[in-house]
């Protein structure tokens, strides 16, 4: 989708003047004046909020302050929530058990997000189709409750809107064979075999668990090129999770969205079906967030998240990266 360059320039100038005032007001605890988003390219900001509401309450407050139903009428539409062990909150797993716990800070934060008009997705890892559906002994010898139990706990205890399926499937796996998976942090040579023969079967079963049992939505995160077939088992697909340098200049990444590229098919669907995450920006560099937003428009991303930090905290705040991210996504 192309964007009128003169309009974008005018909007950017307005953003430059406004974000300074908005950031100052936030620092002082005041409320910025409501604004109306420009219709079109972006659906909104989606935040991979991989930090606890109990220990990072300020970050979560800054998220809800920019929800559509907040006083700011902001563009933060989605927040992804994760417990301490890559799933719902639980005690540390042992060789025989992994007990879920009810963390009231998570319960309360989901409520706060809903009040602000933000949907919350619970984090569940899938090991690219190699994590079992049901209870099992994981590759590291510890008890794993399985994908289905994680899904059920997020909905039944925390009343999330959907599930964020991380470690998603790559190209050639929808109808072709799923590959073995090398778990993050595992010793060299550690591989886990697929649960199902192909991604259609594995993710189809997971999608049915989420939709049929809980009427929830699905975000699938391959973090890179994947097969078009996965639009059948996901409401949103994060097709790009990369560094700023690669996102802007890498010829392979650029080629994915060109005619004949492995992600050219995204243009067949609404922009609201796709999410790009870009990390590794320079601290406080609003121009780089502008660059990401402009390029994401042409690459058909409805949701975008840009950060100069890891996912363990929000971007630099109240410096311009977080503020510019919010205002850019709300006005392009």
For each residue, the residues with C-beta under 8 A, 3 or more apart:
1: 40 41 271 297 298 300
2: 297 298
3: 7 8 40 41 294 297 298 332
4: 7 8
5: 8 9
6: 9 10
7: 3 4 10 11 38
8: 3 4 5 11 12 294 332
9: 5 6 12 13
10: 6 7 13 14
11: 7 8 14 15 38 331 332
12: 8 9 15 16 290
13: 9 10 16 17
14: 10 11 17 18 331
15: 11 12 18 19 324 327 328 331
16: 12 13 19 20 286
17: 13 14 20 21
18: 14 15 21 22 35 327
19: 15 16 22 23 286 320 323 324 327
20: 16 17 23 24
21: 17 18 24 25 32
22: 18 19 25 26 32 72 323 327
23: 19 20 26 27 318 319 320 323
24: 20 21 27 28
25: 21 22 28 30 31 32
26: 22 23 29 30 32 62 65 318 323
27: 23 24 318
28: 24 25
29: 26
30: 25 26
31: 25 71 72
32: 21 22 25 26 35 71 72
33:
34: 71 72 73
35: 18 32 72 73 330 331
36: 73
37: 75 330 331
38: 7 11 330 331 332
39:
40: 1 3 332
41: 1 3 271 297 302 332
42: 75 271 293 296 297 301 302 303 304 329 330 332
43: 77 271 272 302 303
44: 68 75 76 77 78 302 303 329 330
45: 66 74 75 76 77 78 303 304 305 325 326 329 330
46: 76 77 78 79 80 219 236 275 303 304 305
47: 63 76 78 79 80 305 314
48: 80 164 277 305 311
49: 59 60 63 79 80 81 82 311 314
50: 80 82 123 311 312
51: 55 56 59 60 311 312 313
52: 55 56 84 105 106
53: 56 57 60 81 105 106 108 109
54: 57 103 105
55: 51 52
56: 51 52 53 59 60 313
57: 53 54 60 61 105
58: 61 62
59: 49 51 56 62 63 313 314 317
60: 49 51 53 56 57 63 64 109 112
61: 57 58 64 65
62: 26 58 59 65 66 314 317 322
63: 47 49 59 60 66 67 76 79 113 116 118 314
64: 60 61 67 70 76 112 113 115 116 118
65: 26 61 62 70 71 72 74 116
66: 45 62 63 70 72 74 75 76 116 326
67: 63 64 70 74 76 77 113 115 116 117 118
68: 44 73 74 75 76 77 116 117 118
69: 73 115 116 117
70: 64 65 66 67 73 74 116 117
71: 31 32 34 65
72: 22 31 32 34 35 65 66
73: 34 35 36 68 69 70
74: 45 65 66 67 68 70 326 330
75: 37 42 44 45 66 68 326 329 330
76: 44 45 46 47 63 64 66 67 68 79 116 118 326
77: 43 44 45 46 67 68 117 118 119 303
78: 44 45 46 47 118 119 120 121 219 236 303
79: 46 47 49 63 76 113 118 119 120 121
80: 46 47 48 49 50 120 121 122 123 164 219
81: 49 53 106 109 110 120 121 122 123 158 160
82: 49 50 86 87 122 123
83: 86 87 88 89 90 103 106 123
84: 52 89 90 92
85: 90 92 93 98
86: 82 83 123 125 166
87: 82 83 90 122 123 124 125 145 150 153 154
88: 83 100 122 150 153 154 157 158
89: 83 84 100 101 102 103 106
90: 83 84 85 87 93 98 99 100 101 145
91: 98 99 101
92: 84 85 98
93: 85 90 97 98 138 142 143 144
94: 97 98 142 143
95: 137 141 142 143
96: 143
97: 93 94 143
98: 85 90 91 92 93 94 142 143 144 145
99: 90 91
100: 88 89 90 145 149 153 157
101: 89 90 91
102: 89 107 157
103: 54 83 89 106 107
104: 107 108
105: 52 53 54 57 108 109
106: 52 53 81 83 89 103 109 110 158
107: 102 103 104 110 111 157 158 159
108: 53 104 105 111 112
109: 53 60 81 105 106 112 113 120
110: 81 106 107 113 114 120 158 159 160
111: 107 108 114 115
112: 60 64 108 109 115 116
113: 63 64 67 79 109 110 116 118 119 120
114: 110 111 117 118 120
115: 64 67 69 111 112
116: 63 64 65 66 67 68 69 70 76 112 113
117: 67 68 69 70 77 114
118: 63 64 67 68 76 77 78 79 113 114
119: 77 78 79 113 161 162 217
120: 78 79 80 81 109 110 113 114 158 160 161
121: 78 79 80 81 160 161 162 163 164 217 219
122: 80 81 82 87 88 150 151 154 155 158 160 162 163 164
123: 50 80 81 82 83 86 87 163 164 166
124: 87 147 150 151 154 163 164 165 166
125: 86 87 131 165 166 167
126: 129 130 131 147 165 166 167 168 202 203 206
127: 130 131 167 181 183 192
128: 167 168 169 170 173 178 179 181 194
129: 126 169 173 178 181 194 195 196 199 202 203
130: 126 127 178 180 181 192 193 194 195
131: 125 126 127 144 146 147 167 192 195
132: 135 136 144 146 147 195
133: 146 147 148 195 205 206 209
134: 146 148 149
135: 132 143 144 145 146 149
136: 132 143 144 146
137: 95 141 142 143 144
138: 93 141 142 143 144
139: 183 186 190 192
140: 183 186
141: 95 137 138
142: 93 94 95 98 137 138
143: 93 94 95 96 97 98 135 136 137 138
144: 93 98 131 132 135 136 137 138
145: 87 90 98 100 135 149 150 153
146: 131 132 133 134 135 136 149 150
147: 124 126 131 132 133 150 151 206 209
148: 133 134 151 152 209
149: 100 134 135 145 146 152 153
150: 87 88 122 124 145 146 147 153 154
151: 122 124 147 148 154 155 163 206 209 210 213 214
152: 148 149 155 156 213 214
153: 87 88 100 145 149 150 156 157 158
154: 87 88 122 124 150 151 157 158 160 163
155: 122 151 152 158 159 160 213 214 216
156: 152 153
157: 88 100 102 107 153 154
158: 81 88 106 107 110 120 122 153 154 155
159: 107 110 155
160: 81 110 120 121 122 154 155 163 216
161: 119 120 121 216 217
162: 119 121 122 210 216 217 218 219 235
163: 121 122 123 124 151 154 160 210 216 217 218 219
164: 48 80 121 122 123 124 219 221
165: 124 125 126 168 203 206 218 219 220 221 234
166: 86 123 124 125 126 221
167: 125 126 127 128 131 181 221
168: 126 128 165 220 221 222 223 226 230 237 238
169: 128 129 173 174 178 199 202 203 220 222 226 227 230
170: 128 173 179 222 224 225 226
171: 225 226 227 262
172: 176 227
173: 128 129 169 170 176 177 178 179 198 199 226 227
174: 169 198 199 200 226 227 228 229 230
175: 198 199 200 227 229
176: 172 173 198 199
177: 173 194 197 198
178: 128 129 130 169 173 194 195 196 197 198 199 202
179: 128 170 173 194
180: 130 191 192 193 194
181: 127 128 129 130 167 191 192 194
182: 186 190 191 192
183: 127 139 140 186 190 192
184:
185:
186: 139 140 182 183 190
187: 190
188:
189:
190: 139 182 183 186 187
191: 180 181 182
192: 127 130 131 139 180 181 182 183
193: 130 180
194: 128 129 130 177 178 179 180 181 197 202
195: 129 130 131 132 133 178 202
196: 129 178 199 201 202 205
197: 177 178 194 201
198: 173 174 175 176 177 178 201 202
199: 129 169 173 174 175 176 178 196 202 203 227 229 230
200: 174 175 203 204 229 232 233
201: 196 197 198 204 205
202: 126 129 169 178 194 195 196 198 199 205 206
203: 126 129 165 169 199 200 206 207 220 230 233 234
204: 200 201 207 208 232 233
205: 133 196 201 202 208 209
206: 126 133 147 151 165 202 203 209 210 218 233
207: 203 204 210 211 218 233 234
208: 204 205 211 212 213
209: 133 147 148 151 205 206 212 213 214
210: 151 162 163 206 207 213 214 216 217 218
211: 207 208 214 215 216 217 218
212: 208 209 215
213: 151 152 155 208 209 210
214: 151 152 155 209 210 211
215: 211 212
216: 155 160 161 162 163 210 211
217: 119 121 161 162 163 210 211 235 236
218: 162 163 165 206 207 210 211 233 234 235 236
219: 46 78 80 121 162 163 164 165 234 235 236 237 238 275
220: 165 168 169 203 226 230 233 234 236 237 238
221: 164 165 166 167 168 237 238 241
222: 168 169 170 225 226 230 237 238 239
223: 168 238 239 240 241 242 277
224: 170 239 240 241 242
225: 170 171 222 239 256 262 263
226: 168 169 170 171 173 174 220 222 230 237 239
227: 169 171 172 173 174 175 199 230
228: 174 231 265 268
229: 174 175 199 200 232
230: 168 169 174 199 203 220 222 226 227 233 234 237
231: 228 234 237 269 273
232: 200 204 229
233: 200 203 204 206 207 218 220 230
234: 165 203 207 218 219 220 230 231 237
235: 162 217 218 219 273
236: 46 78 217 218 219 220 272 273 274 275 302 303
237: 168 219 220 221 222 226 230 231 234 273 274 275
238: 168 219 220 221 222 223 241 274 275 276 277
239: 222 223 224 225 226 263 266 274 275 276
240: 223 224 247 253 263 275 276 277 278 299 301
241: 221 223 224 238 276 277 279
242: 223 224 246 247 250 253 277 278 279
243: 246 247 278 279 280
244: 247 248 278 279 280 281 282 288 291 292 306
245: 248 249 250 280
246: 242 243 249 250 253
247: 240 242 243 244 250 253 276 278 292 295
248: 244 245 291 292 295
249: 245 246
250: 242 245 246 247 253 254
251: 254 255
252: 255 256
253: 240 242 246 247 250 256
254: 250 251 257 258
255: 251 252 258 261
256: 225 252 253 261 262 263 264
257: 254 261 263 264 266 298 299 300
258: 254 255 261 264
259: 264
260: 264
261: 255 256 257 258 264
262: 171 225 256
263: 225 239 240 256 257 266
264: 256 257 258 259 260 261 267
265: 228 268 269
266: 239 257 263 269 273 274 299 300
267: 264 300
268: 228 265
269: 231 265 266 273 274
270: 273 302
271: 1 41 42 43 274 300 301 302
272: 43 236 302 303
273: 231 235 236 237 266 269 270 302
274: 236 237 238 239 266 269 271 300 301 302 303
275: 46 219 236 237 238 239 240 301 302 303 304 305
276: 238 239 240 241 247 292 296 299 301 303 304 305
277: 48 223 238 240 241 242 304 305 307
278: 240 242 243 244 247 281 292 296 304 305 306 307
279: 241 242 243 244 306 307 308 309 310 311
280: 243 244 245 308
281: 244 278 285 288 289 292 306 307 308 315 321
282: 244 285 288 308
283: 308 316 319 321
284: 308 316 319 320 321
285: 281 282 288 289 308 320 321
286: 16 19 289 290 320 321 323 324
287: 290 291
288: 244 281 282 285 291 292 306 321
289: 281 285 286 292 293 306 320 321 324 325 328
290: 12 286 287 293 294 324 328
291: 244 248 287 288 294 295
292: 244 247 248 276 278 281 288 289 295 296 304 306
293: 42 289 290 296 297 304 306 328 329 332
294: 3 8 290 291 297 298 332
295: 247 248 291 292 298 299
296: 42 276 278 292 293 299 301 304
297: 1 2 3 41 42 293 294 301 332
298: 1 2 3 257 294 295
299: 240 257 266 276 295 296
300: 1 257 266 267 271 274
301: 42 240 271 274 275 276 296 297 304
302: 41 42 43 44 236 270 271 272 273 274 275
303: 42 43 44 45 46 77 78 236 272 274 275 276
304: 42 45 46 275 276 277 278 292 293 296 301 325 329
305: 45 46 47 48 275 276 277 278 325
306: 244 278 279 281 288 289 292 293 315 321 325
307: 277 278 279 281 310 311 314 315 321 325
308: 279 280 281 282 283 284 285 315 316 321
309: 279 312 313 314 315 316
310: 279 307 313
311: 48 49 50 51 279 307
312: 50 51 309
313: 51 56 59 309 310
314: 47 49 59 62 63 307 309 317 322
315: 281 306 307 308 309 321 322 325
316: 283 284 308 309 319 320 321 322
317: 59 62 314 321 322 323
318: 23 26 27 322 323
319: 23 283 284 316 322 323
320: 19 23 284 285 286 289 316 323 324
321: 281 283 284 285 286 288 289 306 307 308 315 316 317 324 325
322: 62 314 315 316 317 318 319 325 326
323: 19 22 23 26 286 317 318 319 320 326 327
324: 15 19 286 289 290 320 321 327 328
325: 45 289 304 305 306 307 315 321 322 328 329
326: 45 66 74 75 76 322 323 329 330
327: 15 18 19 22 323 324 330 331
328: 15 289 290 293 324 325 331 332
329: 42 44 45 75 293 304 325 326 332
330: 35 37 38 42 44 45 74 75 326 327
331: 11 14 15 35 37 38 327 328
332: 3 8 11 38 40 41 42 293 294 297 328 329
